[in-house]
Amino acid sequence: MMLERVTAARLKALAEAAETYVDEAFGEHLALIPIAPKALPHFILDRYSMWQGQLQGRNILLMAIREVLPTGSGATAQYLKHRDLVRRELGADLVLLLLDRASGAIRRQLMERKIGFLAPGAQIYVPEAFLDLRERAPAFAIAHGESISPTTQMLIIALLLRKVTEDGNLTELANEMGVSIMSVSRTLDELEALQLAKAHHVGRQRRLHMLLSGRELWDRVHDRFQSPLRKVRVVSTAHGAVIGPLAGESALARYTMLADPQIVTRAILGASWKRIEQDYALRAATPFDVDRVEIQTWTYDPQMLAQDGVVDRLSLYLSIRNAPDERVAQAAEELLETFSW
């Protein structure tokens, strides 16, 4: 029987969701780095993606299964054997199973067997460290005027840009947006709480069904939207063109008559900063460096909505609409005037 393989993009998104979840919910920085140790057998490396990091001062190893396994496949028993093998070969301190979509029943089964796991958006359980942290709010209860979460904001913008399938199921939406299935499930909960979508199932599949679209949708939600921009760093690098899409005034110059700025601005997902900093050996720039690049870190991945190497118009508008520079603020309004709803 051929099993469905989990895409590399979904696995990367799952690791980033784990970092964001643990950071935002519990104030712990995992600092995950993908690894593929040569000391491990090929069948282990083929079956699992792995990351190493830190949790409460201890080394951890996360393992995510690369295949979608059916219920009753014996995956738990197999994982236990594989986990013990990995522990022996690598001398790993804490080993956790990284889960994308896991019901309460599955998590209870893992806890009964003392199997440590991390389920972004739901729970982290580490029996060796006596750690069991979980979010106990059962559903979204959104107050009037409260901001929308980054992933929900990204999905709404993707719908307005016609970059996702409106009737897509959780797996399709996760693949199209480059996020975890758990994140999409929570986003659909939020959309229903906002009365922007309603529950829609085809068989056992939960699907997206929006109640509004186009300009009507934008008018309903844009006051709740936040700037995706969180931090700006000026670095010295010869690899600016491949780090991320154009953003800020550099993107604005592509869409309007605004002149190009002296320093090029690019945007990346905030959770990717440490990896990109390491991969491209980025360092803080000095005024004397000629290869300066301004890097913006965003709450969602700007690359997923970018077009022709430039961040999308709506996210760009949200990132600069409150700019103190009158030229920039005026050009930001032009973005909406030229947008085709």
C-alpha positions in Angstrom: 0.0 0.0 0.0 1.4 3.4 -1.0 1.3 5.9 1.8 0.9 9.7 1.3 4.1 11.5 1.9 4.1 14.7 3.8 5.7 17.5 1.7 8.9 19.2 2.8 7.1 22.5 2.9 4.5 21.1 5.4 7.2 19.6 7.6 9.1 23.0 7.6 5.9 24.8 8.4 5.2 22.3 11.2 8.6 22.9 12.8 8.1 26.7 12.6 4.6 26.3 14.1 6.2 24.4 17.0 8.7 27.2 17.6 6.0 29.9 17.4 3.6 27.9 19.7 6.1 27.2 22.4 7.5 30.8 22.3 4.1 32.5 22.4 2.3 30.2 24.7 5.0 29.3 27.2 7.9 31.8 26.7 10.4 29.1 25.7 12.7 29.5 22.7 13.3 26.1 21.0 15.9 27.5 18.4 15.3 24.4 16.1 17.8 23.4 13.5 17.0 20.7 10.9 19.4 17.7 11.1 20.0 14.4 9.2 22.7 12.6 11.2 24.8 10.2 9.2 25.1 7.9 12.2 21.4 6.9 11.8 20.2 4.1 9.5 18.8 5.1 6.1 15.3 3.8 7.0 15.1 6.2 10.0 16.2 9.2 7.9 13.7 8.2 5.2 10.8 7.9 7.7 11.4 10.9 9.9 12.4 14.6 9.6 14.4 15.7 12.6 15.3 19.0 14.4 17.5 19.7 17.4 17.0 22.5 19.8 16.8 23.6 23.5 14.0 23.3 26.0 14.5 24.6 29.6 18.3 24.4 29.2 18.2 20.8 28.0 18.9 19.5 24.5 15.9 18.2 22.6 15.4 16.3 19.4 12.0 16.5 17.5 11.0 13.7 15.2 8.1 14.1 12.7 6.8 11.2 10.6 7.1 11.9 6.9 4.1 9.8 6.0 0.4 10.0 6.7 -0.3 6.8 8.6 -3.8 5.3 8.8 -5.4 4.5 12.2 -4.4 1.1 13.5 -1.1 1.0 11.5 1.0 0.3 14.6 2.8 3.6 14.3 3.1 4.2 18.0 4.9 0.9 18.7 7.2 1.4 15.7 8.0 4.9 16.8 9.0 3.7 20.3 11.5 1.3 18.7 12.9 4.0 16.4 13.0 6.6 19.2 15.1 4.3 21.4 17.4 3.6 18.4 17.9 7.3 17.8 18.6 7.9 21.5 21.3 5.2 21.6 23.0 6.4 18.4 22.9 10.1 19.1 22.9 10.2 22.9 19.9 12.4 22.8 18.6 13.8 26.1 14.9 14.5 25.3 13.2 13.1 22.2 9.7 14.3 21.3 7.3 13.2 18.6 6.3 16.3 16.6 2.6 16.1 15.6 0.6 18.0 13.0 -2.9 16.9 13.6 -3.6 14.9 16.7 -6.9 14.3 18.5 -7.3 14.3 22.2 -7.6 10.5 22.1 -4.2 10.1 20.4 -2.6 12.4 22.8 -4.0 10.5 25.8 -2.7 7.3 24.3 0.8 8.8 24.0 0.7 10.1 27.5 -0.4 6.7 28.8 2.7 5.2 27.2 4.9 8.0 28.5 5.8 9.2 25.0 6.9 12.8 24.8 5.3 14.9 22.1 4.7 18.4 20.8 1.4 19.3 19.1 1.5 23.0 18.0 -1.6 24.8 19.1 -2.5 22.1 21.6 0.0 20.6 24.0 3.6 19.8 24.8 4.2 16.7 27.0 7.7 15.8 28.2 7.5 13.0 30.9 11.3 13.1 31.6 11.1 16.7 32.5 7.7 16.4 34.3 6.4 18.9 31.7 2.7 18.9 30.6 1.6 22.3 29.2 -1.5 22.7 27.2 -3.8 25.5 26.0 -7.1 24.9 27.8 -9.3 27.5 25.9 -11.6 25.2 24.0 -12.6 27.6 21.2 -12.2 31.1 20.0 -14.2 33.8 21.7 -13.3 37.0 19.9 -14.3 40.4 21.4 -15.3 43.3 19.2 -12.3 45.1 17.9 -9.8 42.3 18.8 -7.1 41.7 16.2 -7.0 38.7 14.0 -4.3 36.1 14.3 -1.4 36.2 11.7 -2.4 32.9 10.0 -6.0 34.0 9.7 -5.0 37.3 8.3 -2.7 35.5 5.8 -5.6 33.2 4.7 -8.0 36.1 4.2 -5.4 38.0 2.2 -4.7 34.8 0.2 -8.4 34.6 -0.6 -8.6 38.2 -1.7 -5.5 37.6 -3.9 -7.1 34.3 -5.2 -4.1 32.3 -4.1 -6.0 29.6 -2.3 -8.9 27.3 -3.0 -11.9 28.7 -1.3 -13.6 25.3 -0.9 -10.3 23.7 0.1 -10.0 21.1 2.8 -7.4 21.4 5.7 -4.7 19.5 3.8 -5.1 21.6 0.6 -5.1 24.9 2.5 -2.1 23.9 4.6 -0.1 23.0 1.5 -1.1 26.2 -0.4 -0.3 28.4 2.6 2.8 26.6 3.7 1.6 26.2 7.3 0.6 23.2 9.5 -2.8 21.5 9.4 -3.3 22.4 13.0 -2.8 26.1 12.2 -5.4 25.9 9.4 -7.9 24.2 11.7 -7.5 27.0 14.3 -7.9 29.6 11.6 -11.2 28.1 10.4 -12.3 28.1 14.1 -11.4 31.8 14.2 -13.2 32.6 10.9 -16.4 30.9 12.2 -16.1 32.9 15.5 -15.8 36.1 13.4 -18.9 35.0 11.4 -16.8 35.2 8.2 -17.2 31.5 7.5 -19.5 28.7 8.5 -18.9 25.0 9.3 -18.8 23.0 6.1 -18.0 19.2 5.9 -17.8 16.9 2.9 -17.8 13.4 4.4 -15.2 13.6 7.2 -13.4 16.4 5.6 -13.7 19.9 7.0 -13.7 22.6 4.3 -13.5 26.3 4.1 -16.7 28.1 3.2 -16.6 31.9 3.4 -19.7 34.0 3.8 -18.0 37.2 2.3 -15.6 37.9 -0.5 -13.8 40.7 -2.3 -14.2 44.3 -1.1 -17.0 43.4 1.3 -14.7 41.0 3.1 -11.8 43.5 3.2 -14.1 46.3 4.5 -15.3 43.9 7.3 -11.9 42.9 8.6 -9.2 45.4 7.7 -9.6 47.3 11.0 -8.8 44.1 12.8 -5.7 43.5 10.7 -2.2 44.2 12.2 1.0 45.1 10.4 2.8 41.8 9.7 6.1 43.6 10.3 7.6 42.9 13.7 11.3 43.8 13.5 13.8 45.4 11.1 17.5 44.7 10.9 20.1 46.2 8.6 22.7 43.6 7.7 25.6 43.2 5.4 25.2 40.4 2.8 25.9 39.6 -0.8 22.9 37.3 -0.9 20.1 39.9 -0.5 18.4 38.9 -3.8 17.7 35.4 -2.6 16.8 36.0 1.1 13.2 37.1 0.5 10.8 39.2 -1.6 11.1 43.0 -1.8 9.2 44.8 1.0 8.8 48.2 2.5 9.7 51.2 0.2 11.5 48.8 -2.2 8.2 47.0 -2.9 6.3 50.3 -2.8 8.6 51.6 -5.6 7.5 48.6 -7.8 3.8 49.3 -7.3 3.7 53.1 -7.4 5.7 56.1 -8.6 7.7 56.3 -5.4 11.5 56.4 -6.0 13.7 53.4 -5.1 15.3 53.8 -1.6 19.0 53.7 -1.1 18.9 50.5 0.8 16.9 47.5 -0.5 14.3 46.1 1.9 13.4 42.4 1.9 11.0 40.4 4.1 11.1 36.9 5.7 9.1 34.9 8.2 10.2 35.8 11.7 10.6 32.2 12.7 13.1 31.7 9.9 15.4 34.5 11.0 17.9 32.3 13.0 18.2 29.8 10.1 18.7 32.5 7.5 21.1 34.4 9.6 23.2 31.2 9.9 22.8 30.0 6.3 23.9 33.4 4.8 26.4 34.4 7.6 24.5 37.7 8.1 26.1 40.3 10.3 25.0 43.7 11.5 25.9 46.3 8.9 28.0 49.4 9.5 27.6 52.8 7.7 30.7 51.9 5.6 29.3 48.6 4.2 28.2 48.9 0.5 26.2 45.6 0.6 23.7 46.7 3.2 20.2 45.1 3.1 17.3 45.9 5.3 15.6 42.7 6.5 12.0 42.8 7.9 10.8 39.8 9.9 7.1 39.1 9.5 4.5 37.3 11.5 3.6 35.1 8.5 5.7 34.0 5.5 5.7 36.9 2.9 7.0 34.5 0.2 3.7 32.6 0.2 1.7 35.6 -1.0 4.5 37.3 -3.0 4.3 37.9 -6.8 7.4 38.3 -9.1 9.7 38.7 -6.1 7.6 41.4 -4.4 5.4 41.1 -1.3 1.7 41.4 -2.1 -0.1 44.7 -2.2 -2.4 44.1 0.8 0.3 42.9 3.2 2.5 45.8 2.0 -0.3 48.3 2.7 -0.8 46.9 6.2 3.0 47.2 6.9 3.2 50.8 5.9 -0.2 52.4 6.3 0.9 54.1 9.6 4.2 55.3 8.2 5.3 58.7 9.6 6.7 59.7 6.1 3.8 61.4 4.3 5.1 60.3 0.9 5.0 56.6 2.0 1.6 57.0 3.6 0.2 58.6 0.4 1.7 55.9 -1.8 0.2 53.2 0.5 -3.3 54.6 -0.2 -2.5 54.3 -3.9 -2.0 50.6 -3.5 -5.7 50.1 -2.5 -6.9 52.4 -5.3 -5.1 50.2 -7.9 -6.2 46.9 -6.3 -8.6 44.8 -8.4 -11.2 43.4 -6.0 
